[in-house]
Amino acid sequence: MQAHAIDPERTATTIMKPIVHVERNYHSFAGAQYVLPSDDPERERLALQHSVLKKMFENRIIIPPISFDTADKILDSGTGSGIFLLDLVENKTVPVSVVLQGLDIESRLFPLEDPRVISRGNVHFTVGTVTKLPEDWTNSFALVHQRLLIAALQAHEWVEACSEIYRVLTPGGWVQLGEVGSPKAGVVTEKHLSLLHTLLTAKGLLRDIAIHLPKMLETAGFVGVSVEERKVTLGRLGDKTAWTRGITSWGVQRYENPDSESWRTGLRAV
Ligand SMILES: C[S@@+](CC[C@H](N)C(=O)[O-])C[C@H]1O[C@@H](n2cnc3c(N)ncnc32)[C@H](O)[C@@H]1O
């Protein structure tokens, strides 16, 4: 039998530190299957995740080639801590008159006291589900952004979500979705993923939603699908050793409405 190469630092950390189980807070939205917590540690995780993903996409957080009019509105569906909207505000990515709307099944992480939200005066947060958006939002948004609902929706809910997002977009509007693809990783991450897979399957959630989304969106009526994918190395040592290496793909799909001006003039997502 061949001996494994051992990283003494990692081995020591693994053996010495017991797993500390801490009480976490979760959503209480009726019928929702979402599995992750909603509390301060999760807010920190979402902030870190946002900065990693932003870096992976060359510091872009809006991928489609949209030029916003002053009266436009943007919806961030499944907004969580609102980190995507806060970034738009802080970096003045869109005109200050553009109304920013966050929606989530859980309000605990909404950044209602954040000075950036208060001073802008047109950033709103609503409790609700993407599978049944408010009736009066029809034809409202120039962009709907939704990121990482992989642990949230069952197959039929993804279909409903695509259709609801289509309804609330203005003609010519865009949806930008970010979801995790199929990771490849070392043994510890593989074990974690296997447990996660069991949990998601038991709850009827789709692990490989990134693969299904283009077809689902076309069925909902979107056209001009485009996917951008990035690989993120996982693990403390990144890609320095084989056994800690992991790859996660991240897809962004862009769509445009067939009767939009941009479609007629031939502007297609690349
Ligand atoms: C992994 S977090 C991502 C948060 C945020 N999109 C980001 O990228 O930082 C997923 C979020 O989706 C929300 N969520 C879960 N099910 C939802 C639903 N049916 N409708 C709207 N939001 C939902 C969760 O409460 C959580 O805040």
The ligand as a Tripos MOL2 file, in Angstrom:
@<TRIPOS>MOLECULE
LIG
   27    29     1     0     0
SMALL
NO_CHARGES

@<TRIPOS>ATOM
      1 C1        -27.3260   31.4900   -0.9660 C.3       1 LIG1
      2 S1        -28.3730   32.8700   -0.5870 S.3       1 LIG1
      3 C2        -27.8280   34.0110   -1.8520 C.3       1 LIG1
      4 C3        -28.1590   35.4510   -1.4990 C.3       1 LIG1
      5 C4        -27.7880   36.4620   -2.5750 C.3       1 LIG1
      6 N1        -28.4600   36.1700   -3.8250 N.3       1 LIG1
      7 C5        -26.3020   36.5230   -2.7880 C.2       1 LIG1
      8 O1        -25.8240   36.0800   -3.8470 O.co2     1 LIG1
      9 O2        -25.5930   37.0140   -1.8890 O.co2     1 LIG1
     10 C6        -29.9800   32.3960   -1.2160 C.3       1 LIG1
     11 C7        -31.0760   33.3520   -0.8140 C.3       1 LIG1
     12 O3        -32.2580   32.9710   -1.4960 O.3       1 LIG1
     13 C8        -33.3550   33.1660   -0.6140 C.3       1 LIG1
     14 N2        -34.4860   32.3520   -1.0690 N.ar      1 LIG1
     15 C9        -34.6810   31.0340   -0.8730 C.ar      1 LIG1
     16 N3        -35.8290   30.6350   -1.4560 N.ar      1 LIG1
     17 C10       -36.3850   31.7340   -2.0340 C.ar      1 LIG1
     18 C11       -37.5650   31.9670   -2.7770 C.ar      1 LIG1
     19 N4        -38.4200   30.9830   -3.0480 N.pl3     1 LIG1
     20 N5        -37.8090   33.2220   -3.2200 N.ar      1 LIG1
     21 C12       -36.9390   34.2320   -2.9470 C.ar      1 LIG1
     22 N6        -35.8100   34.0750   -2.2360 N.ar      1 LIG1
     23 C13       -35.5160   32.8370   -1.7840 C.ar      1 LIG1
     24 C14       -32.7800   32.7520    0.7330 C.3       1 LIG1
     25 O4        -33.5520   33.2220    1.8190 O.3       1 LIG1
     26 C15       -31.3880   33.3550    0.6660 C.3       1 LIG1
     27 O5        -31.3720   34.6610    1.1650 O.3       1 LIG1
@<TRIPOS>BOND
     1     1     2 1
     2     2     3 1
     3     2    10 1
     4     3     4 1
     5     4     5 1
     6     5     6 1
     7     5     7 1
     8     7     8 2
     9     7     9 1
    10    10    11 1
    11    11    12 1
    12    11    26 1
    13    12    13 1
    14    13    14 1
    15    13    24 1
    16    14    15 ar
    17    14    23 ar
    18    15    16 ar
    19    16    17 ar
    20    17    18 ar
    21    17    23 ar
    22    18    19 1
    23    18    20 ar
    24    20    21 ar
    25    21    22 ar
    26    22    23 ar
    27    24    25 1
    28    24    26 1
    29    26    27 1
@<TRIPOS>SUBSTRUCTURE
     1 LIG1         1 GROUP 0 **** ****
